[in-house]
Amino acid sequence: MTSNYSKGVTHCSECGCPCQNCSSSGGFAFQQEEIKKLRNLARNQQASISRLEAQLQAETEARSKDQHRLQVSGAGVTLYPT
């Protein structure tokens, strides 16, 4: 199969028609489905990574605020972050 990228249409080297019209169309359809699955998986993983990064940032900020509060209200004792 070869792709005609300029028109956005994929044509088969077997018959020259859009791929769903010949015997090689099954492989192409399978490949397209696998590509969709992989893209969805990558999208889901990226969403998970973004969510974890946001949680880490929120926890880091919360700990920083807690440490600052301990330094300010330490009743004469200054606690330094470790």
VEXTORDO-694405 format. One record per residue: residue number from 0; residue in three letters; z negated, y, x negated of N, C-alpha, C in turn. Coordinates in Angstrom, 1 decimal, padded with zeros to 4 digits. Atoms other than C-alpha are relative to their C-alpha. Example, Ala and Ser with C-alpha at 12.3 -4.5 7.8 and 13.67 -1.06 7.14 Angstrom:
<pafis>
<pafi i="0" aa="ALA" n_w="000.0" n_v="-001.2" n_u="-000.9" ca_w="-007.8" ca_v="-004.5" ca_u="-012.3" c_w="000.0" c_v="001.2" c_u="-000.9"/>
<pafi i="1" aa="SER" n_w="000.0" n_v="-001.1" n_u="000.9" ca_w="-007.1" ca_v="-001.1" ca_u="-013.7" c_w="-000.8" c_v="001.1" c_u="000.8"/>
</pafis>
This chain:
<pafis>
<pafi i="0" aa="MET" n_w="000.0" n_v="-001.2" n_u="-000.8" ca_w="000.0" ca_v="000.0" ca_u="000.0" c_w="000.0" c_v="001.2" c_u="-000.9"/>
<pafi i="1" aa="THR" n_w="000.0" n_v="-001.3" n_u="000.7" ca_w="000.7" ca_v="003.5" ca_u="-001.1" c_w="-000.4" c_v="001.1" c_u="001.0"/>
<pafi i="2" aa="SER" n_w="000.4" n_v="-001.1" n_u="-000.9" ca_w="-000.7" ca_v="006.7" ca_u="000.2" c_w="000.9" c_v="001.2" c_u="-000.1"/>
<pafi i="3" aa="ASN" n_w="-000.7" n_v="-001.2" n_u="-000.1" ca_w="001.2" ca_v="009.7" ca_u="001.3" c_w="-001.0" c_v="001.1" c_u="000.2"/>
<pafi i="4" aa="TYR" n_w="001.1" n_v="-001.0" n_u="-000.2" ca_w="-001.6" ca_v="012.3" ca_u="000.6" c_w="000.5" c_v="001.3" c_u="000.6"/>
<pafi i="5" aa="SER" n_w="-000.4" n_v="-001.3" n_u="-000.5" ca_w="000.5" ca_v="015.3" ca_u="001.4" c_w="000.0" c_v="000.1" c_u="001.5"/>
<pafi i="6" aa="LYS" n_w="000.0" n_v="000.0" n_u="-001.5" ca_w="000.8" ca_v="014.3" ca_u="005.0" c_w="-001.2" c_v="-000.5" c_u="000.6"/>
<pafi i="7" aa="GLY" n_w="001.3" n_v="000.6" n_u="-000.5" ca_w="-002.6" ca_v="012.6" ca_u="005.2" c_w="000.2" c_v="-001.3" c_u="000.7"/>
<pafi i="8" aa="VAL" n_w="-000.3" n_v="001.3" n_u="-000.7" ca_w="-000.9" ca_v="009.4" ca_u="006.4" c_w="000.2" c_v="-001.1" c_u="-001.1"/>
<pafi i="9" aa="THR" n_w="-000.2" n_v="001.1" n_u="000.9" ca_w="-001.1" ca_v="006.1" ca_u="004.6" c_w="001.1" c_v="-001.0" c_u="000.5"/>
<pafi i="10" aa="HIS" n_w="-001.1" n_v="000.9" n_u="-000.3" ca_w="002.0" ca_v="003.9" ca_u="004.5" c_w="000.0" c_v="-001.2" c_u="-000.9"/>
<pafi i="11" aa="CYS" n_w="000.1" n_v="001.3" n_u="000.7" ca_w="002.4" ca_v="000.3" ca_u="003.5" c_w="001.3" c_v="-000.2" c_u="-000.9"/>
<pafi i="12" aa="SER" n_w="-001.2" n_v="000.3" n_u="000.8" ca_w="004.6" ca_v="-000.7" ca_u="000.6" c_w="000.8" c_v="-001.2" c_u="000.5"/>
<pafi i="13" aa="GLU" n_w="-000.7" n_v="001.1" n_u="-000.6" ca_w="005.5" ca_v="-003.8" ca_u="002.6" c_w="001.1" c_v="000.4" c_u="001.0"/>
<pafi i="14" aa="CYS" n_w="-001.0" n_v="-000.4" n_u="-001.0" ca_w="007.3" ca_v="-002.1" ca_u="005.5" c_w="000.3" c_v="001.5" c_u="000.0"/>
<pafi i="15" aa="GLY" n_w="-000.2" n_v="-001.4" n_u="000.0" ca_w="007.0" ca_v="001.6" ca_u="004.9" c_w="-000.5" c_v="000.8" c_u="001.2"/>
<pafi i="16" aa="CYS" n_w="000.6" n_v="-000.6" n_u="-001.3" ca_w="005.4" ca_v="002.2" ca_u="008.3" c_w="-001.5" c_v="000.2" c_u="-000.2"/>
<pafi i="17" aa="PRO" n_w="001.4" n_v="-000.1" n_u="000.0" ca_w="001.9" ca_v="003.3" ca_u="009.0" c_w="-000.6" c_v="-001.4" c_u="-000.1"/>
<pafi i="18" aa="CYS" n_w="000.5" n_v="001.3" n_u="000.4" ca_w="-000.3" ca_v="000.4" ca_u="007.8" c_w="-000.3" c_v="-000.9" c_u="001.1"/>
<pafi i="19" aa="GLN" n_w="000.4" n_v="000.9" n_u="-001.0" ca_w="-001.4" ca_v="-000.9" ca_u="011.1" c_w="001.2" c_v="-000.8" c_u="000.6"/>
<pafi i="20" aa="ASN" n_w="-001.2" n_v="000.6" n_u="-000.6" ca_w="002.2" ca_v="-002.1" ca_u="011.8" c_w="000.5" c_v="-001.2" c_u="-000.8"/>
<pafi i="21" aa="CYS" n_w="-000.5" n_v="001.1" n_u="000.8" ca_w="002.5" ca_v="-004.9" ca_u="009.2" c_w="-001.1" c_v="-001.0" c_u="-000.3"/>
<pafi i="22" aa="SER" n_w="001.0" n_v="001.1" n_u="000.3" ca_w="000.7" ca_v="-008.0" ca_u="007.9" c_w="-001.1" c_v="000.5" c_u="-000.9"/>
<pafi i="23" aa="SER" n_w="001.1" n_v="-000.5" n_u="000.9" ca_w="-001.3" ca_v="-006.0" ca_u="005.3" c_w="-001.0" c_v="000.9" c_u="000.7"/>
<pafi i="24" aa="SER" n_w="000.9" n_v="-000.9" n_u="-000.6" ca_w="-003.0" ca_v="-003.9" ca_u="007.9" c_w="-001.4" c_v="-000.5" c_u="000.1"/>
<pafi i="25" aa="GLY" n_w="001.4" n_v="000.5" n_u="-000.1" ca_w="-006.0" ca_v="-006.2" ca_u="008.2" c_w="-000.8" c_v="000.4" c_u="-001.2"/>
<pafi i="26" aa="GLY" n_w="000.8" n_v="-000.4" n_u="001.2" ca_w="-007.0" ca_v="-005.6" ca_u="004.6" c_w="-000.3" c_v="001.5" c_u="-000.1"/>
<pafi i="27" aa="PHE" n_w="000.2" n_v="-001.4" n_u="000.0" ca_w="-006.5" ca_v="-001.9" ca_u="005.0" c_w="-001.1" c_v="000.4" c_u="000.9"/>
<pafi i="28" aa="ALA" n_w="001.0" n_v="-000.4" n_u="-001.0" ca_w="-008.6" ca_v="-001.7" ca_u="008.1" c_w="-001.4" c_v="-000.5" c_u="-000.5"/>
<pafi i="29" aa="PHE" n_w="001.3" n_v="000.5" n_u="000.6" ca_w="-011.3" ca_v="-003.8" ca_u="006.4" c_w="-000.5" c_v="001.0" c_u="-001.1"/>
<pafi i="30" aa="GLN" n_w="000.4" n_v="-001.0" n_u="001.1" ca_w="-011.3" ca_v="-001.4" ca_u="003.4" c_w="-000.5" c_v="001.3" c_u="000.6"/>
<pafi i="31" aa="GLN" n_w="000.4" n_v="-001.3" n_u="-000.7" ca_w="-011.5" ca_v="001.6" ca_u="005.7" c_w="-001.4" c_v="-000.2" c_u="000.6"/>
<pafi i="32" aa="GLU" n_w="001.3" n_v="000.3" n_u="-000.6" ca_w="-014.4" ca_v="000.0" ca_u="007.5" c_w="-001.1" c_v="000.0" c_u="-001.1"/>
<pafi i="33" aa="GLU" n_w="001.0" n_v="000.0" n_u="001.1" ca_w="-016.2" ca_v="-000.7" ca_u="004.2" c_w="-000.3" c_v="001.4" c_u="-000.6"/>
<pafi i="34" aa="ILE" n_w="000.2" n_v="-001.3" n_u="000.5" ca_w="-015.6" ca_v="002.8" ca_u="003.0" c_w="-000.9" c_v="000.8" c_u="001.0"/>
<pafi i="35" aa="LYS" n_w="000.9" n_v="-000.6" n_u="-001.0" ca_w="-017.2" ca_v="004.1" ca_u="006.3" c_w="-001.4" c_v="-000.4" c_u="-000.2"/>
<pafi i="36" aa="LYS" n_w="001.4" n_v="000.6" n_u="000.1" ca_w="-020.2" ca_v="001.8" ca_u="005.8" c_w="-000.6" c_v="000.6" c_u="-001.3"/>
<pafi i="37" aa="LEU" n_w="000.5" n_v="-000.5" n_u="001.2" ca_w="-020.6" ca_v="002.9" ca_u="002.2" c_w="-000.4" c_v="001.5" c_u="000.1"/>
<pafi i="38" aa="ARG" n_w="000.3" n_v="-001.4" n_u="-000.2" ca_w="-020.4" ca_v="006.6" ca_u="003.1" c_w="-001.2" c_v="000.2" c_u="000.9"/>
<pafi i="39" aa="ASN" n_w="001.2" n_v="-000.1" n_u="-000.9" ca_w="-023.0" ca_v="006.1" ca_u="005.9" c_w="-001.2" c_v="-000.3" c_u="-000.8"/>
<pafi i="40" aa="LEU" n_w="001.1" n_v="000.4" n_u="000.9" ca_w="-025.2" ca_v="004.3" ca_u="003.4" c_w="-000.4" c_v="001.1" c_u="-001.0"/>
<pafi i="41" aa="ALA" n_w="000.3" n_v="-001.1" n_u="000.9" ca_w="-024.9" ca_v="007.1" ca_u="000.9" c_w="-000.6" c_v="001.2" c_u="000.7"/>
<pafi i="42" aa="ARG" n_w="000.5" n_v="-001.1" n_u="-000.7" ca_w="-025.5" ca_v="009.7" ca_u="003.5" c_w="-001.5" c_v="-000.2" c_u="000.4"/>
<pafi i="43" aa="ASN" n_w="001.4" n_v="000.3" n_u="-000.3" ca_w="-028.7" ca_v="007.9" ca_u="004.6" c_w="-000.9" c_v="000.0" c_u="-001.2"/>
<pafi i="44" aa="GLN" n_w="000.8" n_v="000.0" n_u="001.2" ca_w="-029.9" ca_v="007.5" ca_u="001.1" c_w="-000.2" c_v="001.5" c_u="-000.5"/>
<pafi i="45" aa="GLN" n_w="000.1" n_v="-001.4" n_u="000.4" ca_w="-029.2" ca_v="011.2" ca_u="000.4" c_w="-001.0" c_v="000.7" c_u="000.9"/>
<pafi i="46" aa="ALA" n_w="001.0" n_v="-000.6" n_u="-000.9" ca_w="-031.2" ca_v="012.1" ca_u="003.5" c_w="-001.4" c_v="-000.4" c_u="-000.3"/>
<pafi i="47" aa="SER" n_w="001.3" n_v="000.5" n_u="000.5" ca_w="-034.1" ca_v="009.9" ca_u="002.3" c_w="-000.5" c_v="000.7" c_u="-001.2"/>
<pafi i="48" aa="ILE" n_w="000.3" n_v="-000.7" n_u="001.3" ca_w="-034.0" ca_v="011.5" ca_u="-001.1" c_w="-000.4" c_v="001.5" c_u="000.3"/>
<pafi i="49" aa="SER" n_w="000.3" n_v="-001.4" n_u="-000.4" ca_w="-034.0" ca_v="015.0" ca_u="000.5" c_w="-001.4" c_v="000.1" c_u="000.6"/>
<pafi i="50" aa="ARG" n_w="001.3" n_v="000.0" n_u="-000.7" ca_w="-036.9" ca_v="014.1" ca_u="002.7" c_w="-001.2" c_v="-000.2" c_u="-001.0"/>
<pafi i="51" aa="LEU" n_w="001.0" n_v="000.2" n_u="001.0" ca_w="-038.9" ca_v="012.7" ca_u="-000.2" c_w="-000.2" c_v="001.2" c_u="-000.9"/>
<pafi i="52" aa="GLU" n_w="000.1" n_v="-001.2" n_u="000.8" ca_w="-038.2" ca_v="015.8" ca_u="-002.3" c_w="-000.8" c_v="001.0" c_u="000.7"/>
<pafi i="53" aa="ALA" n_w="000.7" n_v="-001.0" n_u="-000.8" ca_w="-039.4" ca_v="018.0" ca_u="000.5" c_w="-001.5" c_v="-000.4" c_u="000.1"/>
<pafi i="54" aa="GLN" n_w="001.4" n_v="000.4" n_u="-000.1" ca_w="-042.6" ca_v="015.9" ca_u="000.9" c_w="-000.7" c_v="000.3" c_u="-001.3"/>
<pafi i="55" aa="LEU" n_w="000.6" n_v="-000.3" n_u="001.3" ca_w="-043.2" ca_v="016.1" ca_u="-002.8" c_w="-000.3" c_v="001.4" c_u="-000.3"/>
<pafi i="56" aa="GLN" n_w="000.2" n_v="-001.4" n_u="000.2" ca_w="-042.7" ca_v="019.8" ca_u="-002.9" c_w="-001.2" c_v="000.5" c_u="000.9"/>
<pafi i="57" aa="ALA" n_w="001.1" n_v="-000.5" n_u="-000.9" ca_w="-045.1" ca_v="020.3" ca_u="000.1" c_w="-001.3" c_v="-000.5" c_u="-000.6"/>
<pafi i="58" aa="GLU" n_w="001.2" n_v="000.5" n_u="000.5" ca_w="-047.7" ca_v="018.1" ca_u="-001.5" c_w="-000.4" c_v="000.8" c_u="-001.3"/>
<pafi i="59" aa="THR" n_w="000.3" n_v="-000.7" n_u="001.2" ca_w="-047.4" ca_v="019.9" ca_u="-004.8" c_w="-000.5" c_v="001.4" c_u="000.3"/>
<pafi i="60" aa="GLU" n_w="000.5" n_v="-001.3" n_u="-000.4" ca_w="-047.8" ca_v="023.3" ca_u="-003.1" c_w="-001.4" c_v="-000.1" c_u="000.6"/>
<pafi i="61" aa="ALA" n_w="001.3" n_v="000.2" n_u="-000.6" ca_w="-050.8" ca_v="022.0" ca_u="-001.1" c_w="-001.0" c_v="-000.2" c_u="-001.1"/>
<pafi i="62" aa="ARG" n_w="001.0" n_v="000.2" n_u="001.1" ca_w="-052.5" ca_v="020.8" ca_u="-004.3" c_w="-000.2" c_v="001.3" c_u="-000.8"/>
<pafi i="63" aa="SER" n_w="000.2" n_v="-001.3" n_u="000.8" ca_w="-051.8" ca_v="024.1" ca_u="-006.1" c_w="-000.9" c_v="000.9" c_u="000.8"/>
<pafi i="64" aa="LYS" n_w="000.9" n_v="-000.9" n_u="-000.8" ca_w="-053.4" ca_v="026.0" ca_u="-003.2" c_w="-001.4" c_v="-000.5" c_u="000.0"/>
<pafi i="65" aa="ASP" n_w="001.4" n_v="000.6" n_u="000.1" ca_w="-056.4" ca_v="023.6" ca_u="-003.2" c_w="-000.6" c_v="000.4" c_u="-001.3"/>
<pafi i="66" aa="GLN" n_w="000.5" n_v="-000.3" n_u="001.3" ca_w="-056.8" ca_v="024.1" ca_u="-006.9" c_w="-000.4" c_v="001.5" c_u="-000.2"/>
<pafi i="67" aa="HIS" n_w="000.3" n_v="-001.5" n_u="000.0" ca_w="-056.6" ca_v="027.9" ca_u="-006.5" c_w="-001.3" c_v="000.3" c_u="000.7"/>
<pafi i="68" aa="ARG" n_w="001.2" n_v="-000.2" n_u="-000.8" ca_w="-059.2" ca_v="027.8" ca_u="-003.8" c_w="-001.3" c_v="-000.4" c_u="-000.7"/>
<pafi i="69" aa="LEU" n_w="001.1" n_v="000.5" n_u="000.8" ca_w="-061.5" ca_v="025.8" ca_u="-006.0" c_w="-000.4" c_v="001.0" c_u="-001.1"/>
<pafi i="70" aa="GLN" n_w="000.2" n_v="-000.9" n_u="001.1" ca_w="-061.1" ca_v="028.3" ca_u="-008.8" c_w="-000.7" c_v="001.3" c_u="000.6"/>
<pafi i="71" aa="VAL" n_w="000.5" n_v="-001.3" n_u="-000.6" ca_w="-061.8" ca_v="031.3" ca_u="-006.5" c_w="-001.4" c_v="-000.2" c_u="000.6"/>
<pafi i="72" aa="SER" n_w="001.3" n_v="000.2" n_u="-000.7" ca_w="-064.8" ca_v="029.8" ca_u="-004.5" c_w="-000.8" c_v="-001.1" c_u="-000.7"/>
<pafi i="73" aa="GLY" n_w="000.7" n_v="001.0" n_u="000.7" ca_w="-066.3" ca_v="027.7" ca_u="-007.2" c_w="-001.5" c_v="000.3" c_u="-000.2"/>
<pafi i="74" aa="ALA" n_w="001.5" n_v="-000.3" n_u="000.1" ca_w="-069.8" ca_v="029.3" ca_u="-006.9" c_w="-000.4" c_v="000.2" c_u="-001.4"/>
<pafi i="75" aa="GLY" n_w="000.4" n_v="-000.3" n_u="001.4" ca_w="-069.8" ca_v="030.5" ca_u="-010.4" c_w="000.6" c_v="-001.1" c_u="-001.0"/>
<pafi i="76" aa="VAL" n_w="-000.6" n_v="001.1" n_u="000.9" ca_w="-068.1" ca_v="027.3" ca_u="-011.7" c_w="001.5" c_v="000.1" c_u="000.1"/>
<pafi i="77" aa="THR" n_w="-001.4" n_v="-000.1" n_u="-000.1" ca_w="-064.5" ca_v="027.6" ca_u="-012.6" c_w="000.6" c_v="-001.4" c_u="-000.3"/>
<pafi i="78" aa="LEU" n_w="-000.6" n_v="001.3" n_u="000.2" ca_w="-062.5" ca_v="024.4" ca_u="-012.2" c_w="001.5" c_v="000.3" c_u="-000.3"/>
<pafi i="79" aa="TYR" n_w="-001.4" n_v="-000.1" n_u="000.5" ca_w="-059.2" ca_v="024.2" ca_u="-014.1" c_w="000.8" c_v="-001.2" c_u="000.4"/>
<pafi i="80" aa="PRO" n_w="-000.9" n_v="001.1" n_u="-000.3" ca_w="-056.3" ca_v="022.1" ca_u="-013.0" c_w="000.1" c_v="-001.0" c_u="-001.2"/>
<pafi i="81" aa="THR" n_w="-000.1" n_v="001.0" n_u="001.1" ca_w="-055.9" ca_v="018.9" ca_u="-015.0" c_w="001.5" c_v="-000.4" c_u="-000.2"/>
</pafis>
